[in-house]
Amino acid sequence: MNRYAMPVDPRVLKKDFKTLKSTLTLEELQTYIENLSPFLKANSYSLRIVNNAFWELWKRIDSKKGINLRDREKLVPHFTLMGKLVRPKPLNLAYRGVRLSSYDPNLLSRTYPNIKKGEIIKNPQDPEVLAHLESLAYGLRSWAGIKDTAVDWALGVLGGSSTVKKDKVVFVCPNPNVLFDATSYWEAHARFKQEEFEIWERYDKSPFDFDEKIIYLQNPKVKEISFDPTTDIWYVTVSD
């Protein structure tokens, strides 16, 4: 039996929102992205349409709008094309800050109640821990190139979940395969499309965060777990 036939836990999918219909179909969006090449000569109108589509589908996910978990992998070809427009920079480590899922929100603190600062659990074997963590790491997800960004997401400084009593996790992925690097994209945008960049920033309709890295993990494996009692954050190293 393939344990990744349903990578996202069914209990999470039960609470998934319905994908909202966007201005463009996914097929139309792909065509618009293809027509942006070469990026330095991209048509401003087409560029605006693409960015608006990603704002509708991707940026609003945390508000339970846009494309849902079931459908998210349908955007892999689109982000792959975006990464060809503006090549991602090499990245040694990617970080992703989350909270454990509601169906077992304190699994790590319950499973490892006596873990000490600096202690590293290598190749953990607990099946519930592995299933939960690998489900959270799996798929097309937003990561960060800066650790502090992921820490802020885990703590709830970003995303507005600071009062939720769940184990806080920062995933660490060495040498990830980045499909799309928003930092490189915005740097190119600011250089050649400065006026439109300022408009998106002003109206809070920027389709991506500046440090956002889009990564697609198809078979994540938990390599080690550690805990920082100072921040109450669990660090989980994964590989694909």
BAFI-3210 file (N, C-alpha, C; in Angstrom, 3 decimals, decimal comma, padded with zeros to 6 digits):
// residues 240
n [1|2|3|4|5|6|7|8|9|10|11|12|13|14|15|16|17|18|19|20|21|22|23|24|25|26|27|28|29|30|31|32|33|34|35|36|37|38|39|40|41|42|43|44|45|46|47|48|49|50|51|52|53|54|55|56|57|58|59|60|61|62|63|64|65|66|67|68|69|70|71|72|73|74|75|76|77|78|79|80|81|82|83|84|85|86|87|88|89|90|91|92|93|94|95|96|97|98|99|100|101|102|103|104|105|106|107|108|109|110|111|112|113|114|115|116|117|118|119|120|121|122|123|124|125|126|127|128|129|130|131|132|133|134|135|136|137|138|139|140|141|142|143|144|145|146|147|148|149|150|151|152|153|154|155|156|157|158|159|160|161|162|163|164|165|166|167|168|169|170|171|172|173|174|175|176|177|178|179|180|181|182|183|184|185|186|187|188|189|190|191|192|193|194|195|196|197|198|199|200|201|202|203|204|205|206|207|208|209|210|211|212|213|214|215|216|217|218|219|220|221|222|223|224|225|226|227|228|229|230|231|232|233|234|235|236|237|238|239|240]
n.u [000,844|000,565|001,690|001,493|-000,716|-002,809|-001,654|-002,209|-003,724|-006,921|-008,570|-007,791|-008,524|-011,262|-011,900|-011,212|-011,451|-013,662|-012,487|-012,294|-013,751|-011,694|-010,641|-009,380|-009,217|-007,269|-005,970|-006,020|-004,471|-001,987|-001,365|-001,115|001,129|003,084|003,233|004,597|007,274|010,205|010,935|011,886|010,845|008,196|004,683|002,960|000,243|-000,447|001,221|000,118|-002,329|-001,522|-000,275|-002,465|-004,079|-002,599|-002,701|-005,427|-005,656|-003,520|-002,294|-004,334|-004,836|-004,417|-006,550|-008,592|-009,448|-009,238|-007,209|-007,751|-006,524|-006,889|-006,757|-004,382|-001,982|-002,385|-001,298|001,383|002,585|002,313|003,812|006,249|006,681|006,768|009,129|010,898|010,750|011,927|014,767|015,173|017,224|020,101|019,587|020,499|019,180|015,764|012,886|009,916|007,249|004,810|001,771|000,835|-001,690|-005,223|-006,455|-004,684|-003,187|-001,075|000,828|003,660|004,743|003,536|004,513|007,271|007,986|010,130|012,259|015,389|017,010|018,980|019,128|018,915|016,701|017,305|016,307|013,497|011,017|008,369|005,200|002,855|003,819|005,518|003,669|001,996|003,753|004,972|002,783|002,170|004,396|004,303|003,711|002,723|003,933|004,357|007,494|010,283|013,271|014,559|015,172|013,965|011,563|010,030|009,942|008,377|005,938|005,396|005,157|002,951|003,076|002,999|000,204|-001,657|-002,200|-001,428|-002,597|-003,435|-003,414|-001,311|001,286|004,227|005,963|008,916|009,837|012,745|014,469|017,074|018,981|016,815|014,596|013,663|010,791|009,797|010,950|010,105|011,533|013,576|011,888|010,488|012,617|013,384|011,027|010,838|012,940|012,316|009,609|008,734|006,673|004,204|004,804|004,883|002,206|000,899|001,977|000,929|-001,831|-002,068|-002,250|-000,313|000,878|002,643|004,672|007,696|009,929|009,177|009,314|008,457|007,937|007,873|007,312|007,298|007,624|008,230|010,567|011,074|013,947|015,242|014,455|014,222|014,127|013,425|013,331|013,292|011,858|009,789|009,525|009,459|011,897|012,107|013,769|013,594|013,708|013,431]
n.v [-001,204|002,211|004,679|007,312|007,744|009,218|011,919|014,188|014,416|012,941|014,050|016,648|017,475|017,419|019,819|021,533|024,329|025,368|025,580|028,734|030,220|031,692|034,668|033,826|030,667|027,747|026,814|029,041|030,788|029,499|029,844|032,634|032,981|031,656|033,405|035,532|035,321|036,477|037,625|040,226|041,611|041,500|041,924|044,552|044,515|041,772|040,845|042,049|040,724|038,065|038,343|039,216|036,975|035,079|036,334|036,034|033,198|032,160|033,920|034,429|032,184|031,759|033,073|031,401|031,373|031,267|028,720|025,394|022,758|020,260|020,872|022,136|021,162|021,338|023,663|023,287|023,070|025,745|027,263|026,167|027,139|029,865|029,918|029,496|031,828|033,775|032,870|030,840|031,632|029,845|027,878|027,102|026,323|025,944|027,233|026,606|027,732|026,498|025,403|022,465|020,227|020,505|018,119|016,721|018,504|018,763|016,808|016,474|017,556|015,854|013,350|013,585|014,452|014,918|015,983|017,579|020,805|021,301|018,600|016,134|014,315|011,812|010,358|009,720|007,373|007,088|006,346|007,941|010,519|010,777|010,534|012,736|014,989|014,667|014,875|017,571|018,722|017,888|018,378|021,199|024,073|027,151|028,352|029,781|031,718|032,864|032,274|033,596|034,509|032,175|031,441|033,512|032,879|030,418|031,212|032,776|035,460|036,243|035,519|035,342|033,503|033,421|032,940|030,367|027,138|025,125|022,815|024,352|024,530|024,560|023,750|022,504|022,421|021,092|022,148|022,577|021,935|024,564|025,709|028,212|031,448|034,037|036,245|036,709|037,205|039,542|041,283|041,481|042,517|044,999|046,246|046,488|046,980|049,041|050,900|049,448|047,579|049,177|049,918|047,479|046,998|049,152|048,752|046,357|044,008|042,396|039,490|037,630|037,008|038,770|037,196|034,686|031,273|028,872|025,541|022,111|019,293|015,924|013,500|013,709|013,148|012,743|013,656|014,527|015,742|018,496|020,645|023,922|025,363|028,028|029,511|027,807|026,224|023,569|022,080|020,663|018,659|017,917|015,871|015,333]
n.w [000,000|-000,848|001,145|000,605|-000,908|000,051|000,987|002,557|005,662|006,085|008,039|008,110|005,578|005,784|006,928|005,003|002,781|000,105|-003,192|-004,634|-007,487|-009,854|-011,667|-013,985|-015,721|-014,848|-017,080|-018,752|-017,221|-017,341|-020,035|-020,176|-018,523|-020,020|-022,137|-021,089|-021,410|-023,083|-019,749|-019,330|-021,386|-021,053|-021,505|-019,987|-019,335|-019,483|-017,491|-015,233|-015,144|-014,624|-012,092|-010,586|-010,743|-009,291|-006,833|-006,255|-006,221|-004,657|-002,677|-000,872|000,582|003,349|004,372|003,943|001,332|-002,268|-003,734|-002,708|-000,428|-001,657|-004,344|-004,768|-005,876|-008,546|-009,372|-009,721|-012,389|-013,158|-011,311|-011,894|-014,480|-013,850|-012,431|-014,459|-015,851|-014,186|-012,782|-009,869|-007,008|-005,796|-002,872|000,342|002,698|003,463|005,153|007,054|008,857|011,065|012,781|014,615|013,356|014,062|014,874|016,435|018,310|020,141|019,817|019,613|022,016|023,774|023,039|023,331|026,100|027,806|026,464|026,045|025,909|023,085|022,593|020,078|018,194|016,206|013,118|013,867|015,011|015,738|014,584|014,472|014,855|012,625|010,497|010,938|010,824|008,297|006,671|006,993|005,845|003,271|-000,255|-002,377|-001,209|000,667|001,543|003,331|002,886|004,932|008,267|010,477|009,442|009,161|011,856|012,885|011,663|012,882|015,548|015,388|014,959|012,360|010,351|012,386|014,584|017,228|019,713|019,721|021,113|020,237|019,272|018,175|015,129|013,180|010,073|008,470|005,509|003,809|000,988|-000,967|-003,770|-005,384|-006,841|-007,507|-006,875|-005,026|-004,156|-006,086|-008,196|-007,382|-007,226|-009,897|-010,878|-009,519|-010,678|-013,360|-013,582|-011,903|-011,215|-011,222|-009,253|-006,942|-006,821|-006,212|-003,676|-002,292|-002,300|-001,065|-002,532|-003,388|-004,918|-003,780|-000,854|000,004|000,711|-000,049|-000,993|-003,289|-002,926|-003,764|-002,184|-002,608|-001,346|001,525|004,160|007,592|009,238|011,570|014,883|017,049|019,979|021,081|024,037|024,714|022,834|022,567|020,331|018,007|016,014|012,880|010,724|007,326|004,363|000,817]
ca.u [000,000|001,330|001,287|001,301|-001,902|-003,527|-000,600|-002,794|-004,612|-008,345|-009,177|-007,497|-009,309|-012,664|-012,052|-010,704|-012,442|-013,935|-011,733|-013,094|-013,532|-010,881|-010,902|-008,878|-009,089|-005,861|-005,441|-005,788|-003,335|-000,767|-001,097|-000,630|002,499|003,946|003,379|005,423|008,673|011,151|010,345|012,302|010,027|006,819|003,617|002,521|-001,141|-000,419|001,880|-000,867|-003,322|-000,900|-000,107|-003,776|-004,564|-001,918|-003,253|-006,723|-005,541|-002,455|-002,017|-005,458|-005,045|-004,510|-007,880|-009,546|-009,926|-008,282|-007,178|-007,710|-005,496|-007,126|-006,473|-003,186|-000,932|-002,671|-000,494|002,798|003,082|002,317|004,967|007,426|006,842|007,189|010,536|011,689|010,765|012,974|015,366|015,396|018,596|020,432|019,173|021,037|018,164|014,443|012,192|008,465|006,694|003,412|001,291|000,300|-003,100|-006,153|-006,880|-003,742|-002,395|000,071|001,431|005,105|005,001|003,059|005,372|008,632|007,813|011,370|013,346|016,212|017,554|020,179|018,977|018,421|016,137|017,620|015,496|012,405|010,302|006,966|004,414|001,920|004,618|005,950|002,516|001,513|004,733|005,176|001,575|002,284|005,493|004,042|002,954|003,110|003,819|005,191|008,607|011,035|014,718|015,035|014,656|013,102|010,233|009,335|009,711|007,219|004,731|005,152|004,745|001,690|003,300|002,390|-000,866|-002,672|-002,593|-000,576|-003,317|-003,829|-002,591|-000,828|002,739|004,767|006,966|009,630|010,469|014,000|014,720|018,370|019,153|015,513|014,348|012,718|010,123|009,624|011,574|009,460|012,540|014,145|010,801|010,233|013,786|013,263|009,859|011,168|013,937|011,790|008,188|008,680|005,399|003,204|005,220|004,449|000,745|000,522|002,331|000,052|-003,182|-001,997|-002,650|000,893|000,537|003,590|005,532|008,996|010,869|008,473|009,873|007,467|008,627|006,960|007,857|006,400|007,801|009,086|010,973|011,579|015,298|015,543|013,574|014,811|013,192|014,005|012,417|013,260|010,756|008,753|009,401|010,052|012,564|011,993|014,497|012,986|014,280|012,458]
ca.v [000,000|003,446|005,522|008,673|007,839|010,354|012,535|015,092|013,655|013,154|014,904|018,022|017,760|017,643|021,238|022,307|025,206|025,120|026,448|029,786|030,432|032,883|035,378|032,985|029,230|027,379|026,710|030,412|031,319|028,906|030,494|033,988|032,880|031,308|034,581|036,538|035,087|036,719|038,461|041,617|042,229|041,078|042,909|044,989|044,084|040,333|040,692|042,424|039,643|036,916|038,653|039,257|035,589|034,445|036,916|035,383|031,756|031,737|034,816|034,481|030,850|031,845|033,606|030,372|031,720|030,846|027,304|024,606|021,722|019,192|021,330|022,977|020,619|021,717|024,848|022,935|023,507|027,200|027,760|025,731|028,123|031,132|029,759|029,586|033,240|034,373|031,690|030,903|031,639|028,648|028,019|026,021|025,891|026,576|027,125|026,758|027,772|026,056|024,780|021,135|020,205|020,532|016,801|016,283|019,735|018,715|015,489|016,462|017,758|014,664|012,211|013,822|015,405|015,129|016,381|018,648|021,767|020,800|017,187|015,908|012,981|011,465|009,297|009,330|006,196|007,083|006,430|009,064|011,726|010,826|010,773|014,104|015,957|014,528|015,411|019,029|019,136|017,403|019,107|022,520|024,912|028,345|028,283|031,031|031,586|033,470|031,515|034,425|034,568|030,940|031,521|034,397|032,123|029,414|031,894|033,462|036,880|036,278|034,527|035,599|032,336|033,451|032,485|028,970|026,244|023,999|022,754|025,212|023,781|025,131|022,756|022,901|021,547|021,404|022,090|022,285|022,245|025,683|025,909|029,642|032,284|035,341|037,291|037,003|037,748|040,928|042,090|041,753|043,382|046,339|046,810|046,767|047,321|049,662|051,569|048,452|046,993|050,086|049,860|046,258|047,180|050,151|048,214|045,069|042,926|041,723|038,063|036,809|037,670|039,026|036,096|033,421|030,276|027,825|024,253|020,975|018,057|014,827|012,349|014,212|012,235|013,420|013,198|014,779|016,644|019,111|021,561|025,112|025,789|029,492|029,976|026,771|025,792|022,309|022,158|019,362|018,613|016,991|015,783|014,816]
ca.w [000,000|-000,924|002,261|000,123|-001,755|000,618|001,788|003,539|006,536|005,779|009,060|007,704|004,378|006,171|007,264|003,871|002,173|-001,302|-004,088|-005,241|-008,911|-010,080|-012,911|-015,068|-015,504|-014,728|-018,444|-019,224|-016,474|-017,881|-021,318|-019,889|-018,014|-021,158|-022,996|-020,423|-021,744|-021,981|-018,713|-019,451|-022,434|-020,796|-021,659|-018,661|-019,115|-019,193|-016,196|-014,221|-015,094|-013,957|-010,677|-009,959|-010,639|-008,160|-005,609|-006,022|-005,967|-003,746|-001,546|000,066|001,172|004,810|004,682|003,509|-000,002|-003,279|-004,108|-001,475|-000,329|-002,634|-005,709|-004,803|-006,740|-009,925|-009,682|-009,910|-013,705|-013,242|-010,585|-012,650|-015,553|-013,239|-012,091|-015,699|-016,239|-013,346|-012,159|-008,416|-006,540|-005,003|-001,475|001,172|003,659|003,412|006,439|007,000|010,202|011,127|014,016|014,361|012,963|015,196|015,323|017,477|018,329|021,073|019,616|019,881|023,445|024,479|022,687|023,823|027,213|028,560|025,575|026,609|024,975|022,423|022,255|018,714|017,952|014,826|012,511|014,771|014,536|016,139|013,341|014,502|014,665|011,228|009,624|011,147|010,334|006,858|006,038|007,003|004,955|001,915|-001,260|-002,867|-000,018|000,803|002,469|003,422|002,887|006,169|009,410|011,315|008,833|009,549|013,303|013,078|011,288|013,920|016,771|015,168|014,674|011,026|010,221|013,392|015,380|018,416|020,908|019,543|021,922|019,436|019,161|017,124|014,363|012,036|009,207|007,835|004,352|003,192|-000,469|-001,584|-005,175|-005,372|-008,128|-007,768|-005,845|-005,085|-003,964|-007,401|-009,013|-006,999|-007,580|-011,331|-011,009|-009,055|-011,584|-014,697|-013,534|-010,589|-010,944|-010,863|-007,973|-005,895|-006,747|-005,474|-002,282|-001,691|-002,154|-000,382|-003,427|-003,854|-004,960|-003,013|000,115|-000,610|000,984|-000,295|-001,902|-003,542|-002,976|-003,893|-001,617|-002,978|-000,465|002,606|005,226|008,784|009,558|012,972|015,621|018,243|020,642|021,690|025,107|024,805|021,980|022,564|018,935|017,579|014,713|012,212|009,457|006,369|003,025|-000,146]
c.u [000,876|000,843|001,045|000,148|-002,790|-002,568|-001,140|-003,824|-006,080|-009,042|-008,908|-008,361|-010,779|-012,934|-011,565|-011,822|-012,623|-013,144|-012,663|-012,748|-012,776|-011,232|-010,496|-009,044|-007,602|-005,206|-005,133|-004,588|-002,021|-000,387|-000,541|000,810|003,472|004,220|004,199|006,896|009,048|010,623|010,682|011,505|008,547|005,849|003,050|001,105|-001,183|000,198|000,916|-001,910|-002,768|-000,770|-001,443|-004,334|-003,902|-002,373|-004,584|-006,559|-004,628|-002,342|-003,111|-005,739|-005,227|-005,834|-008,984|-010,223|-008,876|-008,368|-006,969|-006,641|-005,652|-006,637|-005,091|-002,111|-001,179|-001,862|000,994|003,306|003,203|003,525|006,271|007,716|007,310|008,671|011,450|011,762|011,883|013,549|015,538|016,880|018,865|020,121|019,701|019,999|016,876|013,738|010,696|007,903|005,209|003,036|000,801|-001,192|-004,004|-006,531|-005,932|-002,740|-001,168|000,807|002,908|005,398|004,523|003,998|006,772|008,599|009,120|012,543|014,072|016,691|018,862|020,102|018,380|017,940|016,345|016,777|014,380|011,552|008,811|006,069|003,437|002,646|005,032|004,801|002,046|002,466|004,907|003,961|001,642|003,359|005,201|003,405|003,543|002,869|004,701|006,245|009,288|012,526|015,343|014,372|013,660|011,689|009,408|009,024|008,491|005,909|004,391|004,619|003,396|001,825|002,780|001,301|-001,921|-003,114|-001,824|-001,274|-003,713|-002,867|-002,240|000,696|003,191|005,943|007,604|010,294|011,735|014,284|016,044|018,321|017,844|015,499|013,250|012,109|010,094|010,146|010,996|010,456|013,158|013,117|010,560|011,409|013,761|012,104|010,194|012,117|013,308|010,321|007,902|007,312|004,327|003,540|004,731|002,941|000,303|000,827|001,338|-001,341|-003,213|-002,527|-001,434|000,654|001,447|004,277|006,939|009,951|010,283|009,191|008,811|008,206|007,596|007,655|006,872|006,494|008,683|009,347|011,540|012,926|015,665|014,591|014,356|013,826|013,953|013,039|012,318|012,084|009,586|008,476|010,114|010,649|012,610|012,696|013,891|013,798|013,250|013,048]
c.v [001,249|004,400|006,957|008,780|008,973|011,081|013,475|014,318|013,968|014,049|016,379|018,407|018,009|019,116|022,139|023,164|024,855|026,105|027,459|029,923|031,737|033,510|034,547|031,513|028,917|027,258|028,100|031,035|030,782|029,570|031,900|033,956|032,581|032,524|035,704|036,414|035,791|037,777|039,935|042,356|041,903|042,242|043,263|044,521|042,600|040,069|041,003|041,318|038,435|037,171|038,688|037,845|034,865|035,048|036,245|033,939|031,427|032,608|034,749|033,143|030,922|032,430|032,655|030,763|031,253|029,360|026,449|023,518|020,647|019,587|021,969|022,471|020,913|022,939|024,540|023,358|025,026|027,796|027,323|026,708|029,470|031,089|029,794|031,030|033,978|033,238|031,856|030,940|030,348|028,891|026,829|025,445|026,653|026,297|027,327|026,681|027,450|025,741|023,382|021,222|020,018|019,155|016,196|017,410|019,719|017,381|015,459|016,619|016,573|013,474|012,361|014,820|015,762|015,547|017,592|019,598|021,244|019,339|017,060|014,466|012,667|010,274|008,817|008,232|006,200|007,291|007,599|010,383|011,871|011,172|012,221|015,123|015,877|015,004|016,935|019,530|018,829|018,476|020,440|023,530|026,158|028,102|029,642|030,744|032,143|032,770|032,322|034,546|033,355|030,936|032,394|033,708|031,096|030,050|032,585|034,954|037,182|035,210|034,589|034,416|032,271|032,920|031,016|028,058|024,975|023,992|023,564|024,507|024,668|023,985|023,347|021,910|021,938|021,238|021,784|022,592|023,309|025,850|027,382|030,439|033,690|036,478|037,701|037,668|039,213|041,825|042,443|042,707|044,823|047,038|047,262|047,191|048,072|050,253|050,577|047,801|047,863|050,068|048,649|046,411|048,119|049,585|046,812|043,934|042,275|040,213|037,163|037,659|037,781|037,847|034,725|032,546|029,176|026,518|023,139|019,715|016,924|013,635|012,743|013,163|013,034|012,814|013,418|015,812|017,206|020,143|022,715|025,624|027,301|030,063|029,000|026,261|024,463|022,505|020,758|019,433|017,546|016,983|015,155|013,595]
c.w [000,000|000,156|001,833|-000,872|-001,267|001,552|002,856|004,343|006,222|006,793|008,778|006,516|004,694|006,456|006,129|003,284|000,694|-002,156|-004,744|-006,719|-009,102|-011,423|-014,115|-014,719|-015,381|-016,098|-019,001|-018,514|-017,018|-019,206|-021,111|-019,392|-019,151|-022,033|-022,351|-020,780|-023,054|-021,020|-018,886|-020,515|-022,250|-020,964|-020,287|-018,347|-018,742|-017,819|-015,056|-014,050|-014,341|-012,465|-009,946|-009,768|-009,474|-006,829|-005,270|-005,550|-004,789|-002,495|-000,475|000,753|002,691|005,278|004,243|002,201|-001,002|-003,551|-002,858|-001,525|-001,389|-004,021|-005,865|-005,761|-008,218|-010,351|-009,866|-011,293|-013,818|-012,507|-011,254|-013,783|-015,000|-012,873|-013,302|-016,198|-015,511|-012,502|-010,643|-008,098|-005,768|-003,530|-000,685|002,119|003,415|004,730|006,238|008,417|010,211|012,579|013,659|014,059|014,173|015,718|016,368|017,705|019,217|020,988|019,998|021,367|024,273|024,251|023,269|024,993|027,922|027,683|026,151|025,514|024,403|022,039|020,852|018,594|016,482|014,364|013,452|014,151|014,881|014,917|013,316|014,271|013,205|010,301|009,726|010,517|008,818|006,075|005,953|006,041|003,496|001,027|-001,668|-001,750|-000,140|001,881|002,487|003,368|004,151|007,352|010,233|010,750|009,235|011,039|013,590|012,704|012,368|015,202|016,629|015,001|013,279|010,989|011,306|014,216|016,698|019,667|020,838|020,299|021,139|019,472|017,953|016,442|013,308|011,291|008,604|006,716|003,699|001,670|-001,196|-003,080|-005,219|-006,763|-008,510|-006,582|-005,957|-004,903|-005,298|-008,307|-008,686|-007,335|-009,059|-011,594|-010,655|-010,022|-012,902|-014,716|-012,228|-010,268|-010,502|-009,526|-006,820|-005,732|-005,950|-003,994|-001,591|-001,419|-001,556|-001,251|-004,063|-003,813|-004,136|-001,951|-000,466|-000,444|000,641|-001,323|-002,067|-003,793|-002,992|-003,399|-001,868|-002,030|000,719|003,682|006,396|009,162|011,020|013,563|016,810|018,783|021,269|022,763|025,255|024,019|021,960|021,142|018,726|016,183|014,102|010,857|008,569|005,073|002,111|-000,842]
res [m|n|r|y|a|m|p|v|d|p|r|v|l|k|k|d|f|k|t|l|k|s|t|l|t|l|e|e|l|q|t|y|i|e|n|l|s|p|f|l|k|a|n|s|y|s|l|r|i|v|n|n|a|f|w|e|l|w|k|r|i|d|s|k|k|g|i|n|l|r|d|r|e|k|l|v|p|h|f|t|l|m|g|k|l|v|r|p|k|p|l|n|l|a|y|r|g|v|r|l|s|s|y|d|p|n|l|l|s|r|t|y|p|n|i|k|k|g|e|i|i|k|n|p|q|d|p|e|v|l|a|h|l|e|s|l|a|y|g|l|r|s|w|a|g|i|k|d|t|a|v|d|w|a|l|g|v|l|g|g|s|s|t|v|k|k|d|k|v|v|f|v|c|p|n|p|n|v|l|f|d|a|t|s|y|w|e|a|h|a|r|f|k|q|e|e|f|e|i|w|e|r|y|d|k|s|p|f|d|f|d|e|k|i|i|y|l|q|n|p|k|v|k|e|i|s|f|d|p|t|t|d|i|w|y|v|t|v|s|d]
***
